[in-house]
Every structure is written in structure tokens, then in C-alpha cells.
């Protein structure tokens, strides 16, 4: 049987507010394995990839560290989008 469930993700630290220089760590787990992770930040119609990582071997869990400092986002609300395969 194929695994049809999606990956489980958690972001640390768990907080409602994030500073652009604050280090963040994303943990992605999937029993079928995680081969790639892409983190994007989105505000309105604009989107920017913050971190993209592809792993040579499938592992059931991956940790990816990143920050938003290179985005030069002004203060205000934004969406963080994560894609994992």
C-alpha cells in the first residue's frame, strides 16, 4: 500500500510573532521519507523562496534551519508556505 498521508511539520520556536533575524527550525516527518523541503514567504501576490533543500537519501524525518533576514520584509503580516516531498 502507498502512504497517502501528508508529512507532519512543526516550527520552532512556537510563537505568533517572528522577527526577521530570528533563527527558525522546521522539522518535517513522513513515514515514506522526506526528500526535499522548500520554505517560502508570501505577502500579497509576491512570494520568495527562503530555503530550498534536497536530500540525496530518503529519511523519515528532516530538520531545516533558516531565518527571514535575507527577505528584507518590512513589518507586517506574511504567510509562511512549506512544501515537502
C-alpha positions as CSV (number, residue, x, y, z in Angstrom):
1,X,0.0,0.0,0.0
2,X,1.1,3.5,-0.7
3,X,1.3,6.1,2.1
4,X,-1.4,8.7,1.3
5,X,-1.0,10.8,4.4
6,X,1.0,14.1,4.1
7,X,4.0,15.0,6.1
8,X,3.8,16.3,9.7
9,X,5.5,19.6,10.2
10,X,6.5,21.7,13.3
11,X,8.2,25.1,13.5
12,X,10.3,26.1,16.5
13,X,10.2,28.3,18.4
14,X,6.4,28.2,18.6
15,X,5.4,31.8,18.6
16,X,2.8,34.1,17.0
17,X,5.4,36.7,16.2
18,X,8.7,36.2,14.3
19,X,11.5,38.7,13.8
20,X,13.3,38.6,10.5
21,X,16.7,37.8,12.1
22,X,15.2,35.1,14.4
23,X,16.6,31.7,13.7
24,X,13.8,29.2,12.9
25,X,13.9,25.4,12.7
26,X,11.4,23.3,10.8
27,X,11.0,19.6,11.5
28,X,9.3,17.6,8.7
29,X,8.4,13.9,9.2
30,X,6.8,11.4,6.9
31,X,6.9,7.6,7.2
32,X,7.5,7.4,3.4
33,X,10.6,9.6,3.8
34,X,11.4,13.3,3.1
35,X,13.5,14.1,0.0
36,X,13.0,17.8,-0.4
37,X,11.9,20.8,1.6
38,X,11.1,24.3,0.3
39,X,10.2,27.2,2.6
40,X,8.7,30.4,1.0
41,X,7.4,33.6,2.5
42,X,4.4,35.3,0.9
43,X,2.9,38.7,1.2
44,X,0.0,39.7,-1.0
45,X,0.8,38.4,-4.6
46,X,4.6,38.3,-4.0
47,X,6.4,35.2,-3.0
48,X,10.1,34.5,-2.2
49,X,11.9,31.2,-1.6
50,X,13.7,31.4,1.8
51,X,15.2,27.9,1.9
52,X,15.3,25.0,-0.5
53,X,17.0,21.8,0.3
54,X,17.1,18.4,-1.5
55,X,18.5,15.4,0.3
56,X,20.2,12.5,-1.5
57,X,18.7,9.8,0.7
58,X,15.1,9.5,1.9
59,X,14.9,9.8,5.7
60,X,11.7,9.6,7.8
61,X,12.5,13.0,9.5
62,X,14.4,16.1,8.5
63,X,15.3,19.3,10.3
64,X,15.9,22.5,8.3
65,X,17.2,25.7,9.9
66,X,16.5,29.1,8.3
67,X,15.7,32.8,9.0
68,X,13.9,35.6,7.1
69,X,16.8,38.1,7.3
70,X,17.6,38.0,3.5
71,X,13.9,38.7,2.6
72,X,14.1,42.3,3.8
73,X,10.5,42.1,4.8
74,X,9.0,45.3,6.3
75,X,7.0,44.8,9.4
76,X,3.6,43.3,9.0
77,X,1.7,40.1,8.4
78,X,3.0,37.4,6.0
79,X,2.4,33.8,5.2
80,X,5.0,31.1,5.5
81,X,4.5,28.3,3.0
82,X,6.3,24.9,3.3
83,X,6.4,22.2,0.7
84,X,7.9,18.8,1.5
85,X,8.2,15.7,-0.7
